Amino acid sequence: MMRELNEKCAVVGVFGVKGASQIAYFGLFALQHRGQEAAGICSNRDGKFHLIKDRGLVTRVFSEKKIKRLKGDMAIGHTRYSTAGDDSILDAQPVYARYDLGELAIVHNGNLTNAKEVRDQLIKRGAIFQTFMDTENMIHLIAKSEKERLLDRIIDALHKVEGAYSFVIQSRSKMYAVRDRFGFRPLSLARLGDGYMVASETCAFDLVGAEFIRDIKPGEMVVFEKGKAPRSIQVFEPDPHKCIFEYIYFARPDSVVFGKNVYNLRKKMGHELAKELPVEADMVVPVPDSGVAAALGYSQESGIPFELGIMRNHYVGRTFIEPTQELRNLKVKMKLSPIREVIEGKRLIVIDDSIVRGTTSKQIVSMLKEAGAAEVHMRISSPPTTDPCYYGVDTPEKQNLISARMSTEDLCDYIGADSLAFISIEGLMRSVGEDQNYCKACFDGNYIV
């Protein structure tokens, strides 16, 4: 049976803004890095819903003509990334339904850890599911709730689900934005003209000129209603455990996530790496694009020159089939290529954000040595990933996490590097600051839910 997942994604919501779907489109474009498999927008004009969604990038799914069909001053949008499911258009979001109170659409970033149990209970009560997404559970829970008002039905449903979520829900006249009590996934609020916008990252606000107000709090629901200021309801007592991997990999460097600029924190990780794990070398080389900021920090702290010794081809899409290891290796070469004239004969410190399965790192080291690098010392700006994530990060099962199976020394031999070292959890915490609680389950196995 397929796993019911809704993994690393982006959500946006626009309320009280003329041409809301166009704003949602640009917001999703800015958040494309969070999901490339599918995209969708549902708008609302005078209580009538208009929905377009499809597989592919935002620019492929939407044209100017399609955006004009999405009328109204309210819209929600989603970009999807998941390795589960059958890549069906039904698994794209927003999820839309008609029910006894009218019409409803919902988008979701995160992963509900009790999704299977809830789904099984709903099926026993007669629910018919069309997708493998845990998001669909919320639609059924809301529709089957015995509460009279939609607000109370949403709250009722939220008390039945567990795990990580940033939901944006659109009704015929209102919009609701809510985070789980742990605040695993980010969700921020901004003002746009006389209306409002919510998004997974603040870079979506920057593109459309929205003014950031604040993060939506863990356990908080914000209700948007015409002619009224947004209303805050604290549905759950906050118990913040924010996903630290947002800083390491997910978020765009120009975003402010959990109140802090991502780029600056990644540079601090590089500084900590250089302090903890120095090595003699001729240059610091990032694995683009994820290792750039940390490599700059490493270079600044160590005094070793920073060089772009590896170039990335940004136009490589997903290959339609990868049946052999040779083709998988070719895909990495299509994406990354070393600059021989820069690295030949040099001792390199190569900075990357993480090692999950180890195959990409192995291929990068091999490419660099084939291009003439004298030494390759890998430095990783996150601790070893030893445990899978159940809160919306696309990490494989524990047996497929190479750091769960190998010591750092054995992993170094496997990837063919001259040395390999990871930042410590303590060093990572010094980088991001210990003024907030973070979920680090992928590094320490301490699961919150």
C-alpha positions in Angstrom: 0.0 0.0 0.0 1.2 3.5 -0.8 2.3 5.7 2.0 -0.1 8.6 2.7 2.2 11.6 2.5 2.2 15.3 1.7 5.9 16.2 2.0 8.0 19.3 1.4 5.6 21.8 -0.2 4.7 25.4 -0.3 1.4 27.2 0.4 0.1 30.7 -0.3 -3.1 32.5 0.5 -4.3 35.8 -0.7 -7.4 37.6 0.7 -9.1 40.9 -0.1 -6.8 41.7 -3.1 -8.0 42.4 -6.6 -6.6 39.8 -9.0 -5.7 37.5 -6.1 -4.9 34.6 -8.3 -2.1 36.6 -10.1 -0.6 37.4 -6.7 -0.9 33.7 -5.7 0.9 32.7 -9.0 3.8 35.0 -8.3 3.9 33.7 -4.7 4.1 30.2 -5.9 6.8 31.1 -8.4 8.9 32.5 -5.6 8.3 29.3 -3.6 9.0 26.9 -6.5 12.1 25.5 -4.7 9.8 23.8 -2.2 8.0 21.7 -4.8 8.3 21.0 -8.5 6.0 18.1 -9.1 2.6 19.9 -9.3 1.0 23.3 -8.7 -2.5 24.6 -8.3 -4.5 27.7 -7.5 -8.1 27.9 -6.3 -9.7 31.4 -6.5 -13.1 32.6 -5.2 -15.3 35.3 -6.7 -18.6 36.0 -4.8 -18.6 32.5 -3.4 -18.0 30.8 -6.7 -14.8 28.7 -6.8 -12.4 28.5 -9.8 -9.7 25.8 -9.7 -6.7 24.9 -11.9 -4.0 22.4 -11.0 -1.7 20.1 -12.9 1.6 18.3 -12.8 4.7 20.4 -13.5 6.3 23.7 -12.6 4.3 26.8 -11.9 5.1 28.4 -15.2 4.0 25.2 -17.0 0.7 24.8 -15.2 -0.4 28.5 -15.5 -0.6 30.8 -18.5 -1.9 34.4 -18.6 -5.1 33.0 -20.1 -5.6 30.5 -17.3 -4.8 33.1 -14.6 -7.6 35.3 -16.0 -10.0 32.4 -15.5 -9.2 32.4 -11.8 -11.4 35.3 -10.9 -11.9 36.9 -7.5 -10.2 38.7 -4.6 -9.4 35.5 -2.7 -7.1 32.7 -3.7 -5.0 29.8 -2.2 -2.2 28.0 -4.0 0.2 25.1 -3.6 3.3 23.6 -5.1 3.8 19.9 -4.4 6.9 17.8 -3.8 6.4 14.1 -2.8 8.0 10.8 -3.6 4.9 9.0 -2.5 1.7 8.3 -4.5 1.4 7.6 -8.2 2.1 11.1 -9.5 -1.6 11.5 -10.2 -3.2 14.8 -11.0 -5.6 13.9 -8.2 -2.7 14.2 -5.7 -2.1 17.9 -6.7 -3.5 20.6 -4.5 -5.6 22.6 -3.7 -8.0 19.9 -2.6 -11.6 21.0 -3.4 -15.0 19.6 -2.3 -18.6 20.4 -2.0 -20.3 19.6 1.3 -23.4 20.5 3.3 -22.2 24.1 4.2 -21.2 24.9 0.6 -17.7 24.7 -1.0 -14.3 24.3 0.5 -10.7 24.2 -0.7 -7.5 23.5 1.3 -3.8 23.5 0.8 -1.3 21.8 3.2 2.5 21.8 3.9 3.6 19.1 6.2 2.7 15.5 7.1 0.0 14.1 9.4 1.6 11.3 11.4 -1.8 9.6 12.2 -3.1 9.9 8.7 -3.6 6.2 8.2 -5.5 5.7 11.4 -7.8 8.7 10.7 -8.3 7.5 7.1 -9.3 4.0 8.2 -11.8 5.4 10.6 -13.3 7.7 8.0 -13.6 4.8 5.5 -15.5 2.8 8.1 -17.8 5.7 8.4 -18.5 5.7 4.6 -15.9 8.2 3.4 -14.7 7.7 -0.2 -11.1 8.9 -0.9 -9.8 9.9 -4.3 -6.2 10.5 -3.4 -3.4 9.2 -1.2 -2.8 12.6 0.4 -3.2 13.1 4.1 -4.7 16.5 3.3 -7.9 14.8 2.1 -8.4 13.6 5.7 -9.1 17.2 6.7 -11.8 17.6 4.0 -13.7 14.6 5.3 -13.2 15.4 9.0 -14.7 18.9 8.3 -17.6 17.6 6.3 -18.5 14.9 8.9 -18.2 17.1 11.9 -21.4 17.7 13.8 -20.5 21.3 14.6 -22.7 24.0 13.0 -20.2 26.6 12.0 -17.3 26.0 9.6 -14.8 27.6 12.1 -15.9 25.1 14.8 -15.7 22.2 12.3 -12.1 23.1 11.4 -11.1 23.3 15.1 -12.9 20.0 15.6 -11.0 18.4 12.8 -7.7 19.8 14.0 -8.1 18.1 17.3 -8.3 14.8 15.4 -5.1 15.1 13.4 -1.5 14.9 14.6 1.8 15.9 13.2 3.0 18.8 11.1 0.8 21.1 9.2 0.5 24.6 7.8 -3.1 24.7 6.4 -4.7 27.4 4.4 -8.5 26.9 4.0 -10.8 28.8 1.7 -14.6 28.9 2.1 -17.1 30.9 0.1 -16.5 34.1 2.2 -13.5 33.5 4.5 -9.9 32.3 4.6 -8.3 30.4 7.5 -4.6 29.9 8.1 -3.4 27.6 10.8 -0.1 26.0 12.1 0.3 22.9 14.3 1.1 23.5 17.9 4.8 22.6 17.4 5.2 25.0 14.5 7.2 22.5 12.5 6.6 24.2 9.2 6.8 27.9 8.6 3.9 30.1 7.8 4.0 33.9 7.7 1.5 36.8 7.4 1.8 40.0 5.4 -0.3 43.0 4.4 -0.9 43.7 0.7 -2.7 46.9 -0.1 -6.0 46.7 1.7 -5.8 42.9 1.9 -3.6 40.2 3.3 -1.3 37.3 2.2 0.1 34.2 3.9 2.9 32.1 2.6 5.4 29.4 3.6 8.3 31.8 3.2 8.7 35.6 3.2 10.4 35.6 -0.2 6.9 35.2 -1.7 6.0 38.6 -0.1 9.1 40.3 -1.4 8.3 39.5 -5.0 4.8 41.0 -4.9 5.6 43.9 -2.5 3.6 42.6 0.5 4.6 44.0 3.9 5.6 41.2 6.3 3.7 41.5 9.6 4.7 38.4 11.6 4.8 34.6 11.7 1.6 32.8 12.5 2.2 31.3 15.9 2.4 27.6 16.6 -1.1 26.4 17.4 -2.7 29.6 16.0 -5.5 30.1 13.5 -5.9 33.4 11.7 -9.3 34.0 10.3 -9.8 36.5 7.3 -13.2 38.0 6.8 -14.3 40.8 4.5 -14.5 44.2 6.2 -12.8 43.0 9.3 -9.2 42.8 10.7 -7.7 39.3 10.8 -8.9 37.5 13.9 -6.5 35.3 15.9 -7.6 32.2 17.7 -5.1 30.1 19.7 -6.4 26.6 19.0 -3.6 24.8 20.8 -1.2 25.7 23.6 2.1 26.3 21.7 4.9 23.8 22.1 7.4 25.1 19.6 9.8 22.6 17.9 10.5 24.2 14.6 12.1 22.2 11.8 15.8 23.0 11.8 16.2 21.6 8.3 14.4 24.7 7.0 17.6 26.6 7.8 19.9 23.9 6.5 18.3 23.1 3.1 14.6 23.9 2.4 14.2 27.6 2.6 15.4 30.1 0.1 18.4 32.1 1.4 16.6 35.4 1.1 13.7 34.3 3.3 13.2 35.1 6.9 12.1 31.9 8.6 11.2 31.6 12.2 12.3 35.2 12.6 15.8 34.8 11.2 17.4 35.3 7.8 18.4 32.0 6.3 21.4 33.2 4.4 23.1 34.6 7.5 22.5 31.5 9.5 24.0 29.3 6.7 27.1 31.5 6.7 27.3 31.0 10.5 27.2 27.3 10.0 30.2 27.6 7.7 32.0 29.7 10.3 31.3 26.9 12.9 32.5 24.2 10.5 35.8 26.0 10.0 36.2 26.3 13.8 35.3 22.7 14.5 36.8 21.0 11.5 39.8 22.9 10.0 41.9 21.3 7.3 44.8 22.6 5.2 43.7 23.3 1.6 44.0 25.7 -1.3 40.4 26.6 -1.8 36.8 26.2 -0.4 34.4 25.0 -3.0 30.6 24.8 -2.5 28.3 22.2 -3.9 25.9 24.5 -5.7 23.5 25.9 -4.8 22.9 24.4 -1.3 26.5 24.8 -0.1 27.2 28.3 -1.2 26.4 30.3 1.9 28.1 27.8 4.3 31.2 27.7 2.0 31.4 31.5 2.2 31.3 31.3 6.0 34.0 28.6 6.0 36.2 30.7 3.7 35.8 33.8 5.8 36.6 32.0 9.1 39.5 30.0 7.7 41.0 32.6 5.4 41.1 30.0 2.6 40.0 31.4 -0.7 36.4 30.7 -1.9 36.1 29.5 -5.5 33.1 28.3 -7.6 34.9 25.1 -8.7 31.6 23.4 -9.6 29.0 24.8 -11.9 25.3 23.8 -11.8 23.0 23.5 -14.8 19.7 25.0 -13.6 17.8 23.6 -16.6 18.0 19.9 -15.8 14.6 18.5 -15.1 13.5 15.2 -13.8 14.6 12.3 -16.0 11.7 10.1 -17.2 13.3 6.9 -16.2 16.4 5.9 -14.2 16.7 2.1 -14.5 20.4 1.8 -14.1 23.2 3.2 -11.8 24.9 4.5 -15.0 21.9 6.7 -15.9 21.7 7.9 -12.3 25.4 8.9 -12.4 24.8 10.6 -15.7 22.0 12.7 -14.2 24.4 14.1 -11.6 26.9 14.9 -14.3 24.1 16.7 -16.2 23.4 18.8 -13.2 26.9 19.5 -11.8 30.2 19.9 -13.7 33.6 20.8 -12.3 35.8 23.6 -13.7 39.0 21.8 -14.4 41.1 24.9 -14.9 40.1 26.1 -11.4 40.6 22.9 -9.4 43.3 20.9 -11.2 46.1 20.2 -8.8 44.4 21.9 -5.9 43.5 20.7 -2.4 39.7 21.3 -2.1 37.4 21.7 0.9 34.0 20.9 -0.6 31.0 22.2 1.4 27.6 20.6 1.2 24.5 21.0 3.4 23.8 17.3 4.0 24.5 13.7 3.1 21.4 11.5 3.0 22.0 8.4 0.8 25.6 9.2 -0.1 25.4 8.4 -3.8 25.5 12.1 -4.9 28.5 12.9 -2.7 30.3 9.8 -4.0 29.8 11.0 -7.6 30.8 14.6 -6.8 34.1 13.4 -5.2 34.7 11.1 -8.2 34.1 14.0 -10.7 36.4 16.3 -8.9 39.2 13.8 -8.8 38.7 13.0 -12.4 39.0 16.7 -13.1 42.4 16.8 -11.4 41.8 17.7 -7.8 44.8 16.7 -5.7 42.7 16.3 -2.5 39.0 16.5 -1.7 38.0 17.1 1.9 34.2 17.0 2.4 32.7 19.2 5.1 28.9 19.1 5.8 27.0 21.9 7.4 24.6 19.6 9.2 25.1 16.7 11.5 24.8 13.1 10.2 21.2 12.3 9.1 20.6 9.1 11.1 16.8 9.0 11.4 13.9 9.5 9.0 11.5 12.5 9.3 7.8 12.0 9.8 6.9 15.7 9.8 7.2 16.7 6.1 10.8 16.1 5.1 11.5 13.7 2.2 14.0 11.5 3.9 14.0 7.7 3.2 13.6 5.0 5.8 16.3 4.5 8.3 17.9 1.6 6.5 18.4 3.8 3.5 20.1 6.6 5.4 23.8 6.0 5.0 24.8 7.7 8.3 22.6 5.2 10.1 24.5 2.3 8.6 28.1 3.7 8.4 30.5 5.5 10.7 31.9 8.8 9.4 35.2 7.0 8.7 33.5 4.3 6.7 31.4 6.8 4.9 34.5 8.8 4.0 36.0 5.6 2.4 32.7 5.0 0.6 32.5 8.4 -1.1 36.2 8.4 -1.8 37.1 11.6 0.0 40.4 12.3 1.6 38.5 13.4 4.7 34.9 13.8 5.8 33.4 15.6 8.8 30.0 16.9 9.9 29.2 19.9 12.0 28.2 18.9 15.5 24.7 19.4 16.9 26.2 21.8 19.3 27.9 23.7 16.5 24.7 23.8 14.6 22.8 25.2 17.6 25.4 27.9 18.1 24.8 28.8 14.4 21.1 29.1 14.6 20.9 30.4 18.2 19.4 28.6 21.2 16.7 31.2 21.8 14.1 28.9 20.1 13.2 25.2 20.4 13.9 23.2 17.2 13.1 19.7 16.1 16.3 17.8 15.4 14.8 14.3 15.1 16.6 13.6 11.9 19.9 14.0 13.7 19.1 12.7 17.2 16.0 10.5 16.8 14.1 12.5 19.4 10.6 12.5 17.9 8.1 15.0 19.2 5.0 13.3 18.0 
